[in-house]
């Protein structure tokens, strides 16, 4: 029997709806809604699309959104000064950096410039450290938090469960391992150095794939009945029956969005699986909104 689809859009709606009382509390306490400020340097088309999506999500949820634009040749010192100015603005509760940054600018150094209280992406060392030590971490990396919420939404009992996370990035794989371990799941983290990926993944009751490689995991990697969370978002050509790229009306390759999991084969084995799109993506946006509201409540005492 094909796997049950885990509806990320439905979970994202639940999360956004649950934020309404806290958003109102901030409004009552300050006279204004929680505000998210995004710093964009340059005119990258993908970053602009993401910014518009953020603005729309904030508007729909009742949050304020500021896009702070700087030139593509802005220096690291210029960007750091702008972060400092946003951090000093009491009306701004969350700050994030839109990628990519100008060439030669350190994303890590600028991220660390954001005060932990404003770090709504949860990527500063302070917030990651709170997650590691399980000391009341509220601002958790959005994609890791989304994957974790989807596991719970699927009805999985994490305590004692065999879990495998494929991918060890500092903002997805590693924090997700912490979240699972904190919930008393037994977690294995696989990565580029893993010798036999299949040997690990086929033991997993819960399998999360966040490696950034289209089709890395197929049905043969999945244990029967497992819950599969596909974090990957990859743009790949649509192929015809002979394996050749399909061209659009302009003669360009027709593209599609796929995950890190080969959905067709995995869905025949898994018990439940997230689609791409419509799985982790919308929940990640909801986590950004949740983090912004949490930051606003903490800063205002609402």
C-alpha positions in Angstrom: 0.0 0.0 0.0 1.4 3.5 -0.9 2.6 5.6 2.0 0.3 8.1 3.7 1.2 11.7 2.8 2.2 13.9 5.6 0.5 17.2 4.8 2.9 20.1 5.6 0.5 22.7 4.5 -2.1 21.5 7.1 0.5 21.5 9.9 1.7 25.0 8.9 -1.9 26.3 9.1 -2.2 24.8 12.6 1.0 26.4 13.7 0.0 29.8 12.3 -3.5 29.7 13.8 -2.0 28.8 17.2 0.2 32.0 17.1 -2.8 34.3 17.0 -3.2 34.8 20.8 0.5 35.6 21.3 0.5 38.0 18.4 -2.5 39.8 19.9 -0.7 39.8 23.3 2.3 41.6 21.7 0.0 44.1 20.0 -1.8 44.8 23.3 1.5 45.3 25.1 3.3 47.5 22.6 0.6 48.8 20.2 2.3 47.1 17.3 2.7 43.5 16.0 5.9 41.5 16.1 8.2 42.6 13.4 10.7 40.6 11.3 13.5 42.5 9.5 15.3 40.8 6.6 18.6 42.2 5.3 19.2 41.8 1.6 22.4 42.9 -0.1 22.2 42.9 -3.9 19.5 41.9 -6.4 19.6 38.1 -6.4 16.4 36.8 -8.1 16.0 33.9 -5.7 16.5 36.0 -2.7 13.9 38.5 -3.9 11.4 35.7 -4.4 12.1 34.4 -0.9 11.7 37.9 0.5 8.3 38.3 -1.2 7.2 35.0 0.2 8.3 36.0 3.7 6.5 39.3 3.4 3.3 37.5 2.3 3.5 35.0 5.1 4.0 37.7 7.7 1.1 39.7 6.4 -1.2 36.7 6.4 -0.2 35.9 10.0 -0.5 39.5 11.3 3.2 40.2 11.6 5.1 43.2 10.3 7.9 42.7 7.8 10.7 45.1 6.8 13.0 44.3 3.9 16.2 46.3 4.5 18.0 46.6 1.1 21.7 47.3 0.6 23.8 47.4 -2.6 25.5 44.3 -4.0 28.9 45.8 -3.2 28.2 46.5 0.4 31.1 45.7 2.6 31.0 43.4 5.6 31.5 46.5 7.9 28.5 48.2 6.2 26.3 45.1 6.7 27.5 44.7 10.3 26.6 48.3 11.0 23.1 47.8 9.6 22.6 44.7 11.8 23.7 46.7 14.8 21.2 49.4 13.9 18.4 46.9 13.6 19.4 45.3 16.9 19.1 48.7 18.6 15.6 49.2 17.2 13.1 48.1 19.8 10.4 47.7 17.2 12.4 45.0 15.4 12.1 41.6 17.2 13.6 39.3 14.6 16.5 39.8 12.2 17.6 37.5 9.4 20.1 37.6 6.6 19.0 36.8 3.1 21.4 34.7 1.1 23.6 35.0 -0.9 25.7 37.7 0.6 28.2 39.8 -1.4 31.4 38.1 -2.4 34.0 38.1 0.4 31.5 38.7 3.2 31.5 36.1 5.9 27.9 34.8 6.5 29.1 33.1 9.8 30.5 36.3 11.2 27.5 38.4 10.2 25.1 35.8 11.7 27.0 36.0 15.0 26.5 39.7 14.9 22.8 39.2 15.4 21.9 39.2 19.1 20.7 35.8 20.2 17.4 37.4 21.3 16.8 38.6 17.7 18.1 35.4 16.0 14.9 34.0 14.6 16.7 31.6 12.4 18.2 30.0 15.5 21.7 29.8 14.0 23.9 31.8 16.4 26.3 29.8 18.6 24.3 30.9 21.6 21.0 29.5 20.4 22.5 26.3 19.0 24.3 25.9 22.4 21.0 26.2 24.3 19.6 23.5 22.0 22.6 21.3 22.7 22.3 21.6 26.4 18.5 21.6 26.4 18.3 24.8 28.4 14.9 26.1 27.3 15.8 26.6 23.7 13.0 28.6 22.1 14.7 29.9 18.9 15.5 26.7 17.0 16.8 26.5 13.4 13.6 26.7 11.3 14.1 23.7 9.0 15.3 21.4 11.8 12.3 22.5 13.9 10.0 21.9 10.9 11.2 18.3 10.4 10.8 17.6 14.1 7.3 19.0 14.1 6.4 16.9 11.1 7.6 13.7 12.8 5.3 14.5 15.7 2.5 15.5 13.4 2.8 12.1 11.7 2.0 10.5 15.1 5.5 9.0 15.8 6.5 8.2 19.3 10.1 9.3 19.4 10.9 7.8 22.8 13.2 4.9 22.0 12.6 5.1 18.3 15.4 4.2 15.9 16.0 7.4 13.9 18.4 8.2 11.1 19.2 11.7 9.9 21.0 11.9 6.5 22.9 15.2 6.5 25.0 16.9 9.1 24.7 20.6 8.4 24.9 23.0 11.4 21.4 24.4 10.7 19.5 21.2 9.8 21.1 17.9 10.5 23.0 18.6 13.7 20.2 20.5 15.4 17.7 17.9 14.4 19.8 15.2 16.0 19.7 17.2 19.2 15.9 17.6 19.0 15.4 13.9 18.5 17.9 13.0 21.2 16.3 15.4 23.6 13.0 13.6 23.0 14.8 10.3 23.8 14.9 9.0 20.3 17.9 6.9 19.4 19.6 8.8 16.5 22.2 8.0 13.9 23.6 10.8 11.8 24.8 9.9 8.3 26.8 12.1 6.0 29.3 12.1 3.1 31.7 10.0 5.1 29.2 7.2 5.8 30.5 4.0 4.2 27.2 2.1 3.8 24.2 4.4 3.8 21.7 1.7 3.2 22.8 -0.3 6.2 21.8 2.6 8.4 18.7 3.9 6.7 17.0 0.5 6.5 17.1 0.2 10.3 15.3 3.5 10.7 11.7 3.8 12.0 12.0 7.5 11.3 14.2 8.6 8.4 15.0 12.3 7.7 16.9 13.1 4.6 18.6 16.6 4.4 21.7 16.1 2.2 20.9 18.4 -0.7 21.2 15.7 -3.3 18.2 14.9 -5.5 17.2 11.2 -5.4 19.9 10.2 -2.9 17.5 7.9 -1.0 15.4 5.4 -2.9 12.9 2.8 -1.9 15.6 0.3 -1.3 17.0 2.5 1.5 13.7 2.6 3.4 12.5 0.2 6.0 8.9 -1.1 5.4 6.5 1.1 7.2 9.0 3.8 8.1 8.2 7.5 8.4 10.2 9.5 5.9 10.8 13.3 6.2 12.3 14.7 3.0 14.0 18.0 3.7 15.6 18.4 0.3 14.6 21.1 -2.3 16.3 20.6 -5.6 15.6 21.9 -9.1 16.1 19.2 -11.7 15.2 18.8 -15.4 12.0 17.0 -16.3 12.9 13.9 -18.4 11.0 12.1 -21.1 10.6 8.3 -21.3 14.0 8.0 -23.0 15.7 10.0 -20.3 16.1 13.2 -22.3 15.3 16.6 -21.0 11.9 18.0 -21.9 12.0 21.5 -23.4 9.5 24.2 -22.9 8.0 26.5 -25.5 11.1 28.7 -25.4 13.4 25.7 -26.0 14.7 25.7 -22.5 14.8 22.7 -20.2 11.6 22.3 -18.2 12.4 22.1 -14.5 10.7 20.6 -11.5 11.2 20.7 -7.8 12.1 17.4 -6.1 13.5 16.3 -2.8 16.4 14.2 -1.7 14.2 11.1 -1.7 13.0 9.4 -4.8 9.4 9.8 -3.9 7.9 7.2 -6.2 10.0 4.3 -5.0 10.1 5.4 -1.4 6.3 5.8 -1.2 5.8 2.2 -2.1 7.7 1.1 1.0 7.3 3.8 3.6 4.3 4.0 6.0 4.2 7.8 5.8 6.2 10.4 3.7 6.4 14.1 3.1 5.9 15.4 -0.4 8.1 17.9 -2.1 6.8 20.6 -2.4 4.1 20.7 0.3 6.0 19.0 3.1 8.9 20.6 5.0 8.8 23.9 3.1 5.6 25.4 4.5 6.3 24.2 8.0 9.8 25.9 7.8 8.1 29.2 7.1 5.7 28.6 10.0 8.7 28.0 12.3 10.2 31.4 11.2 6.9 33.1 12.2 6.8 31.1 15.5 10.3 32.1 16.3 9.6 35.8 15.5 6.5 35.7 17.8 8.5 34.0 20.6 11.3 36.6 20.2 8.7 39.4 20.4 7.1 38.0 23.5 10.5 37.6 25.3 11.6 41.1 24.4 8.3 42.8 25.3 7.2 40.7 28.3 3.8 40.3 26.6 
